Amino acid sequence: MKWFLTVLLTFFSFNVWAEDVDSVQCADTARNEMASDTGKDFWGVSVAGNVSYLIHAGEYNKELLHSYGTNHYDLRLRWQPRGRHETAYDRAMGHPTILAGLIYEDFGRVKIYRNDPSHRARIGYLLSLYGGVQFNIVRKGRWAIGLDLMQGIAYCPHPFDENSNRDNEVIGSTFSIFFGAGVSAKYRFAPRWHASIGLDFKHYSNGTLDRPNLGANTIGPTLALHYDLGNQEGNMKGKGSKNTAPEDKNYRKGFYVDAVAGMGLKSLIDHFTIHQSKDNPLYGFFTTMVAPMYRYHLLHASGIGLDYTYADYIYKVRDYDRLQGRTGYRYSPHILGVSARHEVFYRHLSVNVGVGVYLLNRTGHVAKTEESRIYQNVGLRYAFPFTHDRVFIGYNIKAHRFQKVNCVQLLLGCRI
């Protein structure tokens, strides 16, 4: 999870820089009389292969993992909105490309065992269905440097099982949350063809919706071949459709209040530690967030939020602490914190990130071993068009120490 949050925050830094670069390029393009004005969307397909390394941070992981090589194969469809499908957000982000794809990641070479090498656990493979976005941060002639960001769901046929796959604590459930990020250099060698070489990072985790949840992080070089369903050579050179997209009617510069309520979901690490079973109860609890925000750009808003959770599962945590002889800890279902927030918008979607500090957090022994005073939130939202993007649904992943997932939150909110 530490790698996941670090990569995501790095992406936002590149994103701001890329907007400045591409805004200049788009302005130049609009003034360029040679720019293509076909009014047609750009479509394409890509295939990629990757050799990756399974990151094994932490002494506990080192006890389980004894080889770290993986491979992944990626098939994706690319769509770049142009003409009548183009929006002000596309112009502001330098005409990003929307991605939909399927990744097969082979973990067959990974050796997992605790004591006896003859009794290996296995992951087998992970099959991930994802959506994402890709945009160029530098373009010069036939060359381009781009960034990818992907989110999806991964399927694993061989998750943890206390009877047949006991040592696989890396992937604890059949379905996991998938996140991917990459940077690549691309070269167009024909009107409809270009190739790329890059570095890809991928993260798999069940978000504490089940146990165990060590998660898998892989990183490695990727080679890809891309075919365009139309001639996009001008687009790779920074030329594209003329700047005719309408302004977003829902965008208003100024202050607003981000009010959110929802349900948090998590399983407890102590239950798994005691029972070593795949049958881990899932606890639901109330959570709410209120944040005065200032939207200073079509793509960006920032603010300060107050976060409150009523975590009645804390009484079960207290029982587990007493069962294991842990004393001297304090417990309260009321969890309160204050956080710095930032939100990045694209059409009706937005990504919300935050870093906060607890004002009240009495969660027993786990506050010392699994949590910290500083917490992080990363989430995705969808705003309903018929509400003028005021009402939205979404989810957050809450973490501690930039690496330990605490819970998944399902949210309903309103921008007032």
HUGIFEN-V736166 format. One record per residue. N is the residue number from 1. OMEGA is omega in radians with two decimals (* if undefined). BURIAL is I if it has 24 or more other C-alpha atoms within 12 Angstrom, else O. D_LAST is the distance of its C-alpha to the last C-alpha in Angstrom with 2 decimals. Layout:
# HUGIFEN-V736166
N OMEGA BURIAL D_LAST
N OMEGA BURIAL D_LAST
This chain:
# HUGIFEN-V736166
1 3.10 I 32.50
2 3.11 I 33.23
3 -3.12 I 34.29
4 -3.10 I 31.25
5 3.11 I 28.75
6 3.12 O 31.04
7 -3.12 I 31.32
8 3.13 I 27.58
9 3.05 I 26.89
10 3.10 O 29.87
11 -3.13 I 28.42
12 3.09 I 25.31
13 3.09 O 27.76
14 -3.09 I 29.76
15 3.13 I 26.74
16 3.13 O 25.80
17 -3.11 O 29.51
18 3.12 I 29.96
19 3.14 I 27.25
20 -3.14 O 29.19
21 -3.05 I 32.48
22 3.09 I 31.49
23 3.09 I 29.72
24 -3.13 O 33.10
25 -3.13 I 34.94
26 3.10 I 32.80
27 3.09 I 33.35
28 -3.13 O 37.05
29 -3.12 I 37.06
30 -3.14 O 35.65
31 -3.07 O 38.48
32 -3.09 O 41.07
33 -3.12 O 43.12
34 -3.11 O 44.36
35 3.11 I 40.95
36 3.13 I 40.91
37 -3.09 O 39.06
38 -3.09 O 39.76
39 -3.10 O 36.28
40 3.04 O 36.80
41 3.06 I 34.81
42 3.11 I 36.61
43 3.10 I 37.58
44 3.07 I 39.65
45 -3.12 I 40.86
46 2.99 I 41.66
47 -3.07 I 43.82
48 3.03 I 43.95
49 -3.02 I 45.96
50 2.97 I 45.28
51 -3.01 I 47.28
52 3.11 I 45.12
53 3.11 I 45.62
54 -3.10 I 44.08
55 -3.03 I 42.74
56 -3.13 I 44.16
57 3.08 O 42.56
58 -3.12 O 43.66
59 -3.12 O 47.01
60 3.11 O 46.11
61 -3.13 I 45.42
62 3.09 O 48.68
63 -3.08 O 50.59
64 -2.99 I 49.36
65 -3.09 I 49.30
66 2.91 I 52.63
67 -2.84 I 51.90
68 -3.07 I 48.76
69 3.05 I 49.24
70 3.03 I 46.97
71 3.00 I 46.69
72 -3.13 I 43.97
73 -2.95 I 44.14
74 3.02 I 41.21
75 -3.06 I 41.01
76 3.03 I 37.98
77 -3.10 I 36.87
78 3.11 I 35.22
79 3.06 I 33.17
80 -3.10 I 32.11
81 3.08 I 30.15
82 3.08 I 31.93
83 -3.05 I 32.45
84 3.10 O 30.34
85 -3.10 O 28.42
86 3.12 I 27.50
87 3.08 I 23.98
88 3.11 I 22.68
89 3.11 I 21.73
90 3.11 I 25.39
91 -3.08 I 26.64
92 -3.13 I 24.47
93 3.10 I 25.69
94 3.12 I 29.27
95 3.10 I 29.50
96 3.08 I 29.04
97 3.12 I 31.03
98 -3.05 I 29.53
99 2.94 I 31.75
100 -3.04 I 32.79
101 -3.12 I 35.76
102 3.13 I 37.97
103 2.99 I 39.44
104 3.13 I 42.57
105 -3.06 I 43.10
106 3.09 I 46.58
107 -3.05 I 46.99
108 -3.12 O 50.64
109 -3.13 I 52.05
110 3.12 I 50.01
111 -3.12 I 52.28
112 3.02 I 50.70
113 -3.10 I 52.92
114 -3.07 O 53.12
115 -3.01 O 56.88
116 -3.13 O 58.96
117 -3.13 O 58.69
118 3.12 O 60.40
119 -3.10 O 57.48
120 2.91 I 54.61
121 -3.14 I 51.16
122 2.99 I 49.50
123 -3.11 I 46.18
124 3.12 I 47.78
125 3.01 I 45.01
126 3.13 I 41.27
127 -3.00 I 40.02
128 3.01 I 36.46
129 -2.98 I 34.47
130 2.92 I 31.70
131 -3.10 I 29.33
132 -3.13 I 28.61
133 3.14 I 28.40
134 3.07 I 31.17
135 -3.13 I 31.31
136 3.06 I 34.04
137 3.07 I 33.88
138 3.06 I 37.38
139 3.11 I 39.41
140 -3.13 I 42.95
141 3.14 O 45.38
142 -3.10 I 45.81
143 3.03 I 44.13
144 3.01 I 40.50
145 -3.04 I 38.74
146 3.08 I 35.69
147 3.06 I 33.16
148 3.00 I 32.21
149 -3.03 I 29.38
150 3.10 I 29.74
151 -3.13 I 28.23
152 -3.13 I 29.93
153 -3.13 I 31.95
154 3.10 I 35.53
155 3.10 I 38.38
156 -3.12 I 41.27
157 -3.07 O 44.45
158 3.08 I 45.81
159 3.10 I 43.24
160 3.01 I 44.36
161 -3.03 I 46.78
162 -3.14 O 48.70
163 -3.00 O 51.84
164 -3.07 O 52.08
165 -2.92 I 49.69
166 -3.06 I 49.36
167 3.09 I 49.07
168 3.05 I 46.22
169 3.12 I 43.46
170 3.09 I 41.83
171 -2.98 I 40.32
172 -3.07 I 39.75
173 -3.10 I 38.46
174 -3.14 I 39.10
175 -3.14 I 35.63
176 2.98 I 33.81
177 3.14 I 30.70
178 3.01 I 31.90
179 3.11 I 30.63
180 3.07 I 32.64
181 -3.12 I 32.71
182 3.03 I 35.51
183 -3.06 I 36.91
184 3.00 I 39.74
185 -3.04 I 42.13
186 3.10 I 42.87
187 3.12 I 45.90
188 -3.10 I 46.48
189 3.09 O 50.18
190 -3.09 O 50.21
191 -3.11 O 48.14
192 -3.04 I 46.60
193 2.90 I 47.06
194 -3.13 I 45.71
195 -3.14 I 46.10
196 3.00 I 44.13
197 -3.06 I 44.72
198 3.13 I 42.03
199 -3.08 I 40.85
200 3.03 I 38.61
201 3.12 I 36.87
202 -3.12 I 35.91
203 3.10 I 34.42
204 -3.14 I 34.89
205 3.06 I 33.54
206 3.02 I 32.76
207 -3.07 I 29.95
208 3.03 I 31.83
209 3.05 I 31.39
210 3.08 I 35.18
211 -0.03 I 37.96
212 -3.08 I 39.55
213 3.03 I 36.98
214 3.14 I 38.73
215 -3.14 I 37.30
216 3.04 I 38.92
217 3.13 I 38.29
218 3.12 I 40.48
219 -3.14 I 41.03
220 -3.11 I 43.62
221 -3.11 I 44.72
222 2.99 I 44.02
223 -3.08 I 46.04
224 3.06 I 44.57
225 -3.02 I 45.83
226 3.09 I 43.58
227 -3.14 I 44.57
228 -3.13 I 42.72
229 3.04 O 43.03
230 -3.12 O 43.30
231 -3.10 I 44.61
232 -3.10 I 41.92
233 3.12 I 44.22
234 3.13 I 42.61
235 3.11 I 39.17
236 3.13 I 40.58
237 3.13 I 41.91
238 3.13 I 38.53
239 -3.13 I 39.12
240 -3.12 I 36.87
241 3.14 I 35.49
242 -3.02 I 34.82
243 -3.06 I 31.39
244 -3.09 O 30.42
245 -3.14 O 27.07
246 3.05 O 24.40
247 3.13 O 21.36
248 -3.07 I 18.04
249 -3.10 O 16.37
250 -3.10 O 12.85
251 3.05 I 13.22
252 3.09 O 11.99
253 3.12 O 13.29
254 -3.09 O 11.52
255 2.98 O 9.17
256 3.11 O 5.58
257 3.10 I 5.04
258 -3.09 I 6.50
259 -3.01 I 7.41
260 2.98 I 10.67
261 -3.13 I 13.74
262 -3.11 I 17.01
263 3.02 I 20.76
264 -3.14 I 22.94
265 3.07 I 26.41
266 2.92 I 29.55
267 -3.01 I 33.31
268 -3.13 I 35.29
269 -3.11 I 37.68
270 3.10 I 40.09
271 3.13 I 40.68
272 -3.14 I 41.73
273 -3.11 O 43.82
274 -2.98 O 45.76
275 -3.12 O 46.18
276 -3.05 I 46.07
277 3.05 I 44.91
278 3.11 I 42.59
279 -3.09 O 41.56
280 -3.13 I 38.65
281 3.11 O 36.36
282 -3.08 I 32.66
283 3.06 I 30.45
284 -3.10 I 26.93
285 -3.06 I 24.65
286 3.07 I 21.17
287 3.13 I 18.69
288 -3.12 I 15.15
289 3.06 I 13.20
290 -3.05 I 10.54
291 2.91 I 10.35
292 -3.08 I 9.44
293 3.03 I 10.00
294 3.11 I 11.75
295 -3.03 I 12.44
296 -3.11 O 15.99
297 3.10 I 17.49
298 -3.04 I 17.09
299 -2.91 I 17.94
300 2.97 I 16.59
301 -3.14 I 13.83
302 3.13 I 14.80
303 3.13 I 13.84
304 -3.07 I 15.04
305 3.02 I 14.13
306 -3.05 I 15.62
307 3.13 I 17.16
308 3.08 I 18.90
309 2.97 I 21.35
310 -3.00 I 23.73
311 -3.12 I 26.69
312 3.06 I 29.41
313 -3.09 I 31.47
314 3.11 I 32.50
315 3.04 O 35.29
316 3.06 I 36.79
317 3.11 I 36.67
318 3.12 I 38.58
319 3.12 O 41.17
320 3.11 I 41.71
321 3.14 I 42.19
322 3.13 O 44.80
323 -3.13 O 46.49
324 3.05 O 46.98
325 3.13 O 48.20
326 -3.11 O 45.24
327 3.07 O 45.01
328 -3.14 O 43.46
329 3.12 O 39.80
330 -3.06 O 36.91
331 3.04 I 34.44
332 3.11 O 31.13
333 -3.10 I 28.53
334 3.12 I 25.77
335 -3.04 I 24.54
336 3.12 I 22.23
337 3.06 I 21.41
338 -3.00 I 19.53
339 2.97 I 18.95
340 -3.02 I 18.53
341 2.97 I 16.27
342 -3.13 I 16.63
343 3.10 I 15.34
344 -3.03 I 17.51
345 2.95 I 16.51
346 -3.06 I 19.09
347 -3.12 I 18.43
348 3.11 I 16.29
349 3.02 I 17.30
350 3.05 I 16.31
351 -3.08 I 18.16
352 3.11 I 16.63
353 3.13 I 19.15
354 3.03 I 19.39
355 -3.04 I 22.28
356 3.09 I 22.23
357 -3.13 I 24.73
358 2.93 I 25.39
359 3.09 O 25.49
360 3.12 I 27.02
361 -3.12 I 28.64
362 -3.03 I 31.85
363 3.03 I 32.71
364 -3.05 I 36.49
365 -3.09 I 38.68
366 3.09 I 36.06
367 -3.14 I 34.17
368 -3.01 O 37.28
369 -3.03 O 38.31
370 -3.05 I 35.22
371 3.06 I 32.34
372 -3.14 I 31.80
373 3.12 I 29.78
374 3.11 I 27.73
375 -3.11 I 25.57
376 3.05 I 23.88
377 3.02 I 21.17
378 -3.08 I 21.31
379 3.11 I 19.33
380 -3.11 I 18.76
381 3.00 I 15.81
382 3.14 I 15.86
383 -3.10 I 13.05
384 -3.10 O 14.22
385 -3.07 O 15.27
386 3.05 O 15.23
387 -3.07 O 11.42
388 3.09 O 11.39
389 3.12 I 10.61
390 -3.13 I 7.12
391 -3.07 I 9.02
392 2.96 I 11.62
393 3.13 I 14.71
394 3.09 I 16.80
395 3.03 I 19.13
396 2.89 I 19.95
397 3.14 I 23.45
398 -3.07 I 23.94
399 3.03 I 27.14
400 3.08 I 29.36
401 -3.13 I 31.76
402 -3.11 I 30.39
403 -3.07 I 32.67
404 3.12 I 32.39
405 3.13 I 29.81
406 -3.12 I 28.53
407 2.97 I 26.56
408 -3.12 I 24.44
409 3.05 I 20.98
410 -2.87 I 19.62
411 2.92 I 15.84
412 -3.04 I 13.22
413 -3.12 I 9.55
414 3.03 I 6.05
415 -3.03 I 3.80
416 * O 0.00
